[in-house]
Amino acid sequence: MKSIDWIIKQINWKVLNFSVYFEILISYFMPFKVDEYEYQVGFPLPFLTVYDKPIIHANLFSTIHINGFRLAINLLIVYFVTILLLKRYNKVKISR
């Protein structure tokens, strides 16, 4: 239980919140991958798949698949890149 508390204290929640919103926002602006019957959205890994099915007798949940593992990997990548950019920015700002 102590290790979980340590991990929770180490997370920068503002940066994590930014990562979530940035990942969702960037998914709309980045080009998406189109296969024969599916569209894949996400950056750097596609995490949302929309299948091309007829609109009649198809509900939203049968045409969309969200890969939670890939979404988590994307969030970690964006989180760590943001942390590195913030550290770099603070280092340059202090040196001036």
C-alpha positions in Angstrom: 0.0 0.0 0.0 2.9 2.3 0.7 4.3 1.9 -2.9 0.9 2.9 -4.4 0.8 6.0 -2.2 4.3 6.9 -3.3 3.4 6.5 -7.0 0.3 8.7 -6.6 2.3 11.4 -4.9 4.9 11.3 -7.8 2.3 11.9 -10.6 1.9 15.5 -11.8 -1.9 15.6 -12.0 -2.0 18.8 -14.0 0.3 17.3 -16.7 -1.7 14.1 -16.7 -4.9 16.0 -17.1 -3.3 18.0 -20.0 -2.2 14.6 -21.5 -5.7 13.3 -21.6 -7.2 16.4 -23.2 -4.3 16.7 -25.6 -4.6 13.1 -26.7 -8.3 13.5 -27.4 -7.8 16.8 -29.2 -4.8 15.6 -31.3 -6.8 12.6 -32.4 -9.3 14.9 -34.2 -6.5 16.8 -36.1 -4.1 14.1 -37.0 -4.8 12.1 -40.2 -6.4 8.8 -39.5 -5.7 5.4 -41.0 -8.3 4.1 -43.4 -8.5 0.3 -44.1 -11.1 -1.3 -46.3 -13.8 -1.6 -43.6 -12.5 0.5 -40.7 -11.2 3.9 -39.7 -8.5 4.1 -37.0 -8.0 7.2 -35.0 -5.3 8.1 -32.4 -1.7 9.4 -32.1 1.0 7.9 -31.9 -0.9 4.6 -31.8 -4.5 4.2 -33.1 -6.8 3.5 -30.2 -10.2 4.1 -31.6 -11.6 2.0 -34.4 -14.8 2.8 -36.2 -16.1 0.0 -38.4 -17.9 0.8 -41.7 -21.3 -0.9 -41.4 -24.7 0.1 -42.7 -26.6 2.6 -40.5 -29.8 0.5 -40.4 -29.8 -2.0 -37.5 -26.4 -0.9 -36.2 -26.0 0.8 -32.9 -23.1 3.0 -31.9 -21.5 0.3 -29.6 -21.3 -2.3 -32.4 -19.5 0.0 -34.8 -16.9 1.5 -32.4 -14.0 -0.2 -30.6 -11.8 1.6 -28.1 -8.5 -0.2 -27.2 -7.9 0.9 -23.6 -4.3 -0.5 -23.6 -3.3 1.6 -26.6 -5.0 4.7 -25.2 -3.0 4.2 -21.9 0.2 3.9 -23.8 -0.6 7.1 -25.8 -1.3 8.9 -22.5 1.9 7.7 -21.0 3.9 8.8 -24.1 2.2 12.3 -24.1 2.7 12.6 -20.3 6.4 11.8 -20.4 7.1 14.0 -23.4 5.3 16.9 -21.7 7.3 16.3 -18.5 10.5 16.4 -20.5 9.5 19.5 -22.4 8.6 21.3 -19.1 11.9 20.3 -17.6 13.7 21.6 -20.6 11.8 24.8 -20.6 12.5 25.4 -16.9 16.2 24.6 -17.5 16.4 27.2 -20.3 14.4 29.7 -18.3 16.7 29.4 -15.3 19.8 29.8 -17.4 18.7 33.1 -18.8 
